[in-house]
Amino acid sequence: MHKLLVASALLTACGPSKWSKLDTAAQLTLTASLAADYAQTRAALNAGWYEDNVIMGERGETIPPELYFAVCAWGSFVLARELPRPWRTIFQGGVTVWQADTIRYNWEQGWGL
């Protein structure tokens, strides 16, 4: 998982030439928020807690967290690459805000970063 997130971050940093610095920074921030959520999810599952994610399953039994977050990272890059402005910025910002709220909630449950 870590290799896929790093690869996604590198791909974003070398992103499409039509991207502005804001586009690149927004995608890197989105990818970092996915990495933080993954780390919290993995810590919770390793401690025997459950995940409130209907796609992944309560214990990652439907889709392993590593695959789920890798697909989210790559999928967000592909989607952002295809969206025109201002939709790209709206998408990247919206996902990042949603992830930030998830990270905050996980933090309050004691899962740190």
C-alpha positions as CSV (number, residue, x, y, z in Angstrom):
1,M,0.0,0.0,0.0
2,H,2.7,2.4,0.9
3,K,4.4,1.9,-2.4
4,L,1.2,2.6,-4.3
5,L,0.6,5.8,-2.4
6,V,4.1,6.9,-3.0
7,A,3.8,6.1,-6.7
8,S,0.5,8.0,-6.8
9,A,2.1,11.0,-5.1
10,L,5.0,10.9,-7.6
11,L,2.6,10.5,-10.5
12,T,0.7,13.5,-9.2
13,A,3.8,15.6,-8.8
14,C,4.7,14.8,-12.4
15,G,1.0,15.3,-13.3
16,P,-0.4,16.4,-16.6
17,S,1.2,19.5,-18.1
18,K,-2.2,21.2,-18.2
19,W,-2.3,21.1,-14.4
20,S,-1.5,24.2,-12.4
21,K,0.5,24.2,-9.2
22,L,-2.8,24.4,-7.3
23,D,-4.0,21.3,-9.1
24,T,-0.9,19.4,-8.2
25,A,-0.9,20.6,-4.6
26,A,-4.6,19.7,-4.2
27,Q,-4.0,16.2,-5.5
28,L,-1.0,15.6,-3.3
29,T,-3.1,16.8,-0.3
30,L,-5.9,14.5,-1.3
31,T,-3.5,11.5,-1.6
32,A,-2.0,12.4,1.8
33,S,-5.4,12.4,3.4
34,L,-6.1,8.9,1.9
35,A,-2.8,7.7,3.4
36,A,-3.7,9.1,6.8
37,D,-7.1,7.4,6.7
38,Y,-5.5,4.2,5.6
39,A,-3.1,4.3,8.5
40,Q,-5.9,4.9,11.0
41,T,-8.0,2.1,9.4
42,R,-5.2,-0.4,9.6
43,A,-4.5,0.5,13.2
44,A,-8.2,0.1,14.1
45,L,-8.5,-3.3,12.3
46,N,-5.2,-4.6,13.8
47,A,-6.6,-3.7,17.3
48,G,-9.8,-5.7,16.6
49,W,-12.1,-2.8,15.9
50,Y,-14.4,-2.7,13.0
51,E,-14.5,-0.3,10.0
52,D,-17.7,1.6,9.2
53,N,-17.3,1.1,5.4
54,V,-19.9,-0.8,3.5
55,I,-17.6,-1.3,0.5
56,M,-14.6,-2.7,2.5
57,G,-16.6,-4.6,5.1
58,E,-16.4,-4.3,8.8
59,R,-13.1,-6.1,9.0
60,G,-11.8,-5.6,5.5
61,E,-13.2,-9.0,4.5
62,T,-14.9,-7.7,1.3
63,I,-12.0,-5.7,0.0
64,P,-8.7,-5.4,1.9
65,P,-7.9,-1.9,3.0
66,E,-4.7,-1.9,1.0
67,L,-6.6,-2.5,-2.2
68,Y,-9.4,-0.1,-1.3
69,F,-7.2,2.8,-0.5
70,A,-4.9,2.1,-3.5
71,V,-7.9,2.2,-5.9
72,C,-9.2,5.4,-4.2
73,A,-5.8,7.0,-4.7
74,W,-5.3,6.0,-8.3
75,G,-9.0,6.6,-9.1
76,S,-9.0,10.1,-7.7
77,F,-5.9,10.9,-9.8
78,V,-7.5,9.6,-13.0
79,L,-10.8,11.4,-12.3
80,A,-9.1,14.6,-11.4
81,R,-6.9,14.4,-14.6
82,E,-10.0,14.1,-16.8
83,L,-12.1,16.8,-15.1
84,P,-11.9,20.4,-16.4
85,R,-11.5,23.3,-14.1
86,P,-13.3,24.3,-12.0
87,W,-14.7,20.8,-11.5
88,R,-11.2,19.4,-10.8
89,T,-10.7,21.8,-8.0
90,I,-14.2,21.2,-6.6
91,F,-13.6,17.4,-6.7
92,Q,-10.2,17.5,-5.1
93,G,-11.3,19.9,-2.4
94,G,-14.5,18.1,-1.7
95,V,-12.7,14.7,-1.3
96,T,-10.0,16.3,0.9
97,V,-12.6,17.9,3.2
98,W,-14.5,14.6,3.5
99,Q,-11.3,12.8,4.3
100,A,-10.3,15.4,6.8
101,D,-13.6,14.9,8.6
102,T,-13.0,11.1,8.6
103,I,-9.5,11.6,10.0
104,R,-10.8,13.9,12.7
105,Y,-13.5,11.4,13.7
106,N,-10.9,8.6,13.7
107,W,-8.6,10.7,15.8
108,E,-11.4,11.3,18.4
109,Q,-11.8,7.5,18.6
110,G,-8.1,7.2,19.5
111,W,-6.5,6.1,16.3
112,G,-4.0,8.9,15.9
113,L,-2.1,9.2,12.7
